[in-house]
Every structure is written in C-alpha cells, then in structure tokens.
Amino acid sequence: MISRGPLQPLPFCDSDELSHCLLHGNGFNRWFDKSISLIITGDGRAGINFEHSWGDGVAVLRFVNEVYRNSTRHPALLPHSRSAETTVITCERLEFKLNDSIQSAIHVAHEKFDERKKKMSMKRFKFRKFGKDYIVKQRMSPDAIFQLACQITFYRQFGRVVPSYEACSTAAFKHGRTETIRPTSMLTKQCSQAIVEERGKHSVASQDLLKYLDLSLCCYKQTIKDALRISVLPIWLLWNGFDRHLFALKHLAVSRGEPTPDFFLDTAYQKINHNVISTSTLQSPAVNLGGFGPVVSDGFGIGYHVSDTWLGCNATSYLDEELQEFLRCLEYSLNDIFDILEGRPLIP
C-alpha cells in the first residue's frame, strides 16, 4: 500500500535535516506500517520512506525512476500553466475518545521515540577528487573502492576490523530478494594495516601499496561471485550465498518450537551477524540521497553513492562523535587511495 505522506510546513536548510525528516520525522505523521510513504517538504523536495520487510530497494527504485521519468517528460504543470482554481473544502476534525490506558501508551511511545531520535546522528559526506569515471579508467570497480575505503577508515579510527554487510540482489531468481556480501577479509585487513600503520615503509615504493589495493579488490570481487554469480552467455546461475539460507533454517527451528540449534548460538555466528558497518547503495539520476539507520547500537549505517565525478554517502549512527570522526577518516582514506592510484608516496 502506498500512503500519501504529509506536506512538511517548513523548508529544510541542509541535507542532514532533510534526511532526519525523511527517515523518521517527528513521529506523529509517519505511517511506518505502510509499504511506502511519499513525503513532500514545504520547499518542494520529495522523498520515500519504505518499510523493508515486504521488499527491497531495487523495487522501490524502479517506482521512483518511473515517477521521475514520467514527471519530467510529461509534466502536469509547466512554468506558463495557469493556476488551478481553488475550491474551498470544509474539513471536520475528528475527535477520538481515548481512555487513560491508551493515552498512557501513546505518551510512553512518544517518549521512547524522542529518546531514540535524539541519539540518532545523520551526516552527509562528499568526496570530489574522483568518481566513477576515474576509477573505471584505472580498471577498478567503483563499488569495491568505496567498500575498501570503509574498511581502511574503520581500521584507522579503531585499530581493528569488524563484520561488515553489503546487500546484493537475487531478483534473477524466482522469489529472490537479496544475499549478503561480506567486504571484510584478511586481504582488506592487510591493506588497511599497510596504509595506516606502515605508510612510512611504503612511502617510496608506492607500487607495493598498489599491489595491496589490487589484491583487496580482487578478493572483494570474489566475495560477490561467492554470493551470487550471473552470466548471460552461456546462461547459468549459481547461488553460493549462505546468510539467507542459514537465517531460514534458524527461523524454521524457532517457528516449530524447537530449541535453537547450537550452531546459531556459537560466538562466531553471533559475531559475524553483528554488522558494525552496514552498507547499501542505489544509483539513479532520480535520487539525490538515501540512507537508513545503523543495524546495531555501536555501528554505522552507510548509504553510499558513486557518481561520475564524485562519491559519497549519507551516514548514520547513535554515536555522534564517532560518526564525525569516521567521516573525517573516510576522507583521509580516500585521499590515500587517490595518491596510491596517482603513483604518489604516502606521507608518514
């Protein structure tokens, strides 16, 4: 179901405030139980908030692209169009009779919402030194470069690597939705260590760092192939992802009232599903920015975008200071990658 969202009365000055508006608003005028909510601000910007259990970004993006294409090619209003005649409509305010129990529940829910909203930080980040065009000329994957930058960034900030998540579409399969790509690997850790901790050692021989980049990116490509392989000539499909399969097995056990299998209680399984870095991307000229909340309390939600001449993200976290430092380190990491690709030594 598509819910027509509210018209926000005030224009929003910056993208961070706009992101807060589209993600959660004030809690009173959002219908989070609906499939899609279309929200329009007072200054004419529009966004979609969608509930994730029924579908994924690919389906919503198709809807957005169709609306954008139709509204730009066949606009209902043009600059020279006459103003529509206004008709006065009388509305009668509905007064709901709520007992004390319901009013108390609403009050508690509002307090919890406000508490969570105050903790949520959202920041937009843009890096303009290079974008997709430059990366492709280097014969590298733009998506892989940004994912590697996130790995280097976290290592630079916290001195360790953590479980990370990226979704890939399995829509080529009947009833297919998504599978998990896991960007963290031993090679990305080694690359992060070389760039962060051993930059003086490699300051002259920048080719060493380029090799680290190449190996890390090749490893990332392999993780995508392991999650989902699709080829057209010859036609063959191979689904090697394991996350959704394991989730289904766990859900079946719980739904049957059976004890949770020991496998799912193992600390390794629990840790790999505590995704501190959760990422997703949707590329379209109709989309200016996108984002989502972090999936764990100590994590980052990174909705990223790789344009022709720049790349960036809309990042969220319940840790405001850590989020600001993360974006500062992300810029540092992308500058390092740019210097390596340009053949310049890293300054210790």
N, C-alpha and C positions, 0 to 999 in steps of 0.2 A: 504494500500500500504506500502511496506517495502522500505525504502530509504537506500541505502548504504552510510553510513556516511563517513566523512573524516578520513584520516590517520593523526593523530596528529604528527607533526615532532619531538617534544621533549618529552623525558620521564618525568614522573611526580614523584616528590620525595616523596610525602606523600599522604595519603588518602583524606585529605581536599582539596588539589589542584586537585586531580583526581575527586572528587565529583563536584567541580566547572566546570571542563571540561565536564563531562557527563551531568550535569544539564543544562548548558547554553552556555559554550564555549565563543568565542569572538563575537558571534552574526552574523558573516559573513558566516560561513559554517555550519549552522544548518538549517534543514528544519522542523520547528515546525508544519507545516500544514500536514505533513505526519503521518500516523498511527504509524510507528516505524522507528527510526533512529538507525542504528548499527554504533557505534563509536569505533574505534580502536586506541590506543595510540602507540607512537613510540617504547615503550618497550614491546609491545605485549599484553597489557591488553585491554579487550573489555567490552563495556557497552551498554545498550539500553536506549534511551530516547523515551518515548512514549507519544503521545497526548491522553488525558484522556477521551474525550467526547465519543469516539467510543467504548471503552471497559475498562476493569479493570485489576488489577494486576494478578488475577488468570489466565486469558487467556494468558497474556504475559509470566508469569512464566512457563506455560505449554510449550510454544515455546522455552524458554531458556533451560528448562530441556531436551527437545528433542534434541536440538542442542548440548548441553553439553554431553549427553549420547552417541550420535552418534559419536561425535568428539573424545571422549575418548576411546570408544570401537572399533571404526573403523576409526582411524586417516588417513587422506590423506597423511601425511608425517610422517616419523619415523626418529630417530636420524641417522640411516645409509642410509637414502634415498639420492640419488644423487640430486644435484642441478638441477633445471629445466633450460633448455636452454632459455636464454633471447632473446627476439625479440625486436628490436628497433622499436618503434612506434612513428610516427611523428604526433604531435598534432598541430592543428591550433587554436590559441587563437581567441575567438570570441569577437569582439568589439561592444558593444552596444551603440547606439546613444541615449543619454538621454537629454531631454530638461531641462531647468532651473528648472521647476516646480518639475520634478521627482527627480533631483539631490538634490533639497532643502528638499524634503520629506524624502529622504534616509538619509541626514545629520541630520535632526531633529530626525528621528527614532534611529539613531546610538547614538546620544547624550542621548536620554531617556534611551536607553538600558544600556549605560555605567553608567549612574547615578544610575539606579536600581541595576546593577551588583556590584557596589562599596559598596552599602549599605547591600548587602546580605552576611551574615556570615554563614559558614558551619563548624561544628566541629564533629569529631568522638569521641565516648566515649565507653570504655570497662570496665566492672566490672568483676574481675576474681575470687572473693571469692566463688561464687557459680553460678550454671547454672540450666538447666532444670532437670538434674538428681537429684540434691539435693532437689529442690523444690517438685518434684514428690514424693520423699521419705517422705516428710513432709505431703503428701496427699493434696497438694495445687496445684492451677493452675499457671503455669509459666507466662501465659499471664496476669492473674489477679494480680500477684505480681508486674509485671513491671508497670501496669496501676496504681496500688495503690502507687507505689514509685513516679510516676509522680505527683500524687495528693499531697502527702506529701511534695514533692520538691517545688511545686509552693506555697504551704501554708508557708513553711519555708522561702522562698525568699520574698514573697509579703504579707503574713499575711492574705490571703483570698483565697476563691475557685472561680473558673471560669468555664464557659461552656467548655466541652471537647468533643472530637469526636474520635470515632474509627469505622472503617467500618467492617461489616460482609457480607459475600457473600450470595446472594439469588439465586445462579445459579441453585439450585434444582428446581426452578420454571421456567416455560416457559417464556422466555424473562427476567428472573430475573437477576439482576445485584448486587446491594448492598443495605444494610439498615444500619441505624446508631445505634451504641451502645454508650450510654452516661455514661462514668465511674464516673462522679461526682454525689455524693449523700450525704444525711445528715450523713450517717454512715462513708463515707470516710472523711467527714469534721471532725466528732468527733474523728476518729482515728488520723487524722493529728494533731488536737489540743492536743490530749493526748501525742503524741510522741514529738511534737515540744515545746508545752507550759507547759506540766505537767510531763515532764520526771523525775523530782525530786520526784514528788508524787508517781510515779510508779516504782522508781528505785529499790525498794526491791521486791515488788510484781509484777514481770515481767509477771506473769500469767494474770494479768489484761490487759496488752498490747497485749498478745496473743489472748485474747478474742476479743479485738478491731479488730485485724487483721482478725480473723475468721469471725466476723460479716460483715466486709467490703468486704471480698472476697465472702461471700455468697450473699451479695447484688449485687455484680458485676455479679455473675453467673445468678442471676435473671434478670438483665437487658439484658443479652444475650438471655435468654429464651423469654423475652418480645419482643425482636426484631425479633427473628426467632427461632422456635422450629422444630427440625427434629428428628424423631425416625424411626428405621427400623422395629422393632418388638414390637407392631404391626405397620403397615405402617400408619402414619398420619403426616400431615403437618399443621402448624398453623402459619400464618404470623401476628404478632401483632405490627410490627414497624409502626410508624406514619410519619416519616420525609419525605419519598419519596412520600407518598400519599398526604400530605399537599403541597409539592412542585408542584405536578402535578395539584392540584386544583388552586393554585396561578397562574401557567403558563397558564392554560386554560382561566382564567379570563382576564389575560393580552392579550392573543392572540386573544380574541374576542373583544377587545377594551372596555371591561367593567372596571368600577372603581375597584381599588384594595379593596377587602373586608376588613372591619375594623379589623377582626381577625389578618390579616397579618401585620397590622400597629401597633398592640399592642406592647408595650415596652417589655413585657415578651417574645413574639415570636421573636422579633428582637434580644434580648439579648441572647436567647438560641442558636441562629444561628450565633452569633459572637464567633466562636470557637477559643479561645486563645490557647488551647492545641489541636493540630490536630495530630493524630497518625495513623500509619498503619504498618503492618508487613507482610513479605513474607519469609517463611522458606524454604530453599533449599540448598543442598551442592554446587549447581552451582552458588550461589550468595554470593559474598563477602561482599557487602554493597549495600544499597539502600537509597533513600531519595527523598524529594520533598520540595518545598518552603512552607513557612507559608501561611495560607489562609487569615490571617488578618495582618494588618501592625504592630500591637502590640503583635503578637503571636509567637508561636514556631511550627515548623513542625518537627515531630519526627518519623523517620523511624527506628523502633527498631527490634532487632534480639535476640532470646533466643537460645543459643547453649547448647550443653550438659554440658559444664563445665564453661561457662561464659555467660553474657548477656550484651547488649549494644545498642547503637543507633547512627544514623547519624542525627544530629540535625541542623536545620536551623532557622535563624531569621534575621530581619532587625535591630535588637538591639544587637550589638556585645557584649557590656559589660554585658548586661543582660543574653545573651546566655552563656557566660563563667561562670557567677555566677550560672545559672541554672544547668549546668553540675556539678559544684562543689557541689551544694546542692543535686543533684541526687546521687552522690557518698556517701554523708553523709546519705541520706535517706536509701539507700540500705545497708549500714553498720548497721544502726539502725535495719532494718528488720532482718538482719542476726543475730545480737545479741539477738533479741527477740526470734527468732526460736531456737537459741542455749541455751536459758534459762539464758542469762546473763543480769544483770540490766543495764539500760542506764545511762551513766554518765551525770549528770546535766551540 
